[in-house]
């Protein structure tokens, strides 16, 4: 049986966790070996820069990149931790757009035209679903998508 369920992109949340661990360890060593010589402003700045920013990066990347996208005959469903976030039927999809973003190609399934829109604007739209392009994802799209969407 072929796989129909894919993560949007796994690498960014993992990278964010690595940054968070590095930041927490750096904070630990700075506070341990500074012998209380830092001012309150310096300590707050260190905490925010070494723990707060990586934590914010992790949370935002987890929400946007960790969800699963599942393809079926009815359409595409996006879930996060098993909870349905969005569903778009194949009839509602206006276009399937591929956008090259440096190291990877993103596939957007949209209810409206994405012509001329930047990738950030496309990701923020609530009426589309996106996933990173892989050979398995492309095969699944070719199997389930209507021919009118594959021709564009």
C-alpha positions in Angstrom: 0.0 0.0 0.0 1.3 3.4 -1.0 1.8 6.1 1.6 -0.9 8.9 1.4 0.0 10.8 4.6 3.1 13.1 4.6 4.6 15.6 7.1 4.8 19.1 5.7 8.6 19.4 6.5 10.3 17.6 9.4 13.7 19.3 9.4 12.9 22.8 10.7 11.3 21.7 14.1 14.2 19.4 14.7 16.7 22.2 13.9 14.7 24.5 16.3 15.1 21.9 19.1 18.8 21.7 18.5 19.0 25.5 18.7 17.0 25.4 21.9 19.3 22.9 23.5 22.4 24.8 22.5 20.9 28.0 23.8 19.9 26.4 27.2 23.4 24.9 27.6 25.1 28.1 26.7 22.9 29.9 29.2 23.7 27.4 31.9 27.5 27.8 31.4 27.3 31.6 31.2 25.3 31.8 34.5 27.5 29.2 36.2 30.9 30.7 35.3 30.0 34.4 35.4 30.0 34.4 39.3 27.2 36.9 39.5 29.1 39.6 37.7 26.4 40.3 35.1 23.8 43.0 35.5 20.1 42.3 35.4 19.9 43.7 31.9 22.7 41.4 30.6 21.1 38.3 32.2 17.7 39.1 30.8 19.3 39.7 27.3 21.1 36.4 27.5 18.0 34.5 28.5 15.9 36.1 25.8 18.5 35.6 23.1 19.6 32.0 24.0 16.4 30.5 25.2 13.4 32.8 24.2 14.2 33.2 20.5 14.9 29.4 19.9 11.8 28.6 21.9 9.7 31.0 19.7 11.3 29.5 16.6 10.4 26.0 17.8 6.8 26.8 18.6 6.2 28.6 15.3 8.0 26.0 13.2 6.1 23.2 15.0 2.7 24.8 14.2 3.5 25.4 10.5 5.9 22.5 9.6 4.9 19.5 11.7 1.3 18.9 10.6 0.5 16.0 8.3 -1.1 16.2 4.9 -3.2 13.3 3.8 -4.4 12.7 0.2 -7.5 10.8 -0.6 -10.1 10.5 -3.4 -12.2 13.2 -1.8 -9.4 15.8 -1.3 -6.6 16.9 0.9 -6.7 17.0 4.7 -4.2 18.8 7.0 -4.0 17.5 10.6 -1.8 18.5 13.6 -1.4 15.9 16.3 -4.4 14.0 14.9 -6.8 17.0 15.0 -8.2 18.2 11.7 -7.1 21.7 10.8 -8.2 22.0 7.2 -9.8 20.0 4.4 -10.0 21.0 0.7 -11.9 18.8 -1.7 -10.5 18.3 -5.2 -13.4 20.3 -6.7 -12.6 23.4 -4.6 -8.9 23.5 -5.6 -8.3 26.2 -8.2 -4.7 25.3 -8.9 -1.7 23.3 -7.8 1.3 25.6 -7.7 5.0 24.6 -7.3 7.2 27.3 -5.8 11.0 26.9 -5.6 12.4 28.2 -2.3 16.1 27.6 -2.5 16.8 24.1 -1.1 13.3 22.7 -1.7 10.2 23.0 -3.9 6.9 23.6 -2.1 3.6 22.5 -3.5 0.6 24.6 -2.8 -3.0 23.4 -3.2 -5.1 26.6 -3.4 -8.7 27.7 -3.7 -7.6 30.9 -5.5 -4.9 31.8 -7.9 -1.5 32.3 -6.4 -0.1 34.0 -9.5 2.5 36.7 -8.5 2.3 35.9 -4.8 5.5 35.3 -2.7 5.9 32.1 -0.7 5.4 33.8 2.6 2.0 35.3 1.5 1.1 31.8 0.1 1.9 30.1 3.5 -0.2 32.7 5.5 -3.3 32.1 3.4 -6.0 30.1 5.2 -7.5 28.8 2.0 -4.6 26.6 0.9 -2.6 23.6 2.0 1.1 23.2 1.3 3.7 20.4 1.5 7.3 19.9 0.5 7.8 18.2 -2.9 9.2 14.7 -2.8 8.9 11.9 -5.4 6.3 10.1 -3.1 4.2 13.2 -2.8 4.4 13.8 -6.6 3.2 10.2 -7.2 0.4 10.6 -4.8 -0.7 13.8 -6.4 -0.7 12.2 -9.8 -2.8 9.3 -8.5 -5.5 11.4 -6.7 -5.6 14.8 -8.4 -8.1 15.4 -11.2 -6.6 15.8 -14.7 -7.6 19.5 -14.9 -5.2 20.3 -12.1 -2.4 18.2 -13.4 -2.3 20.1 -16.8 -1.5 23.5 -15.2 
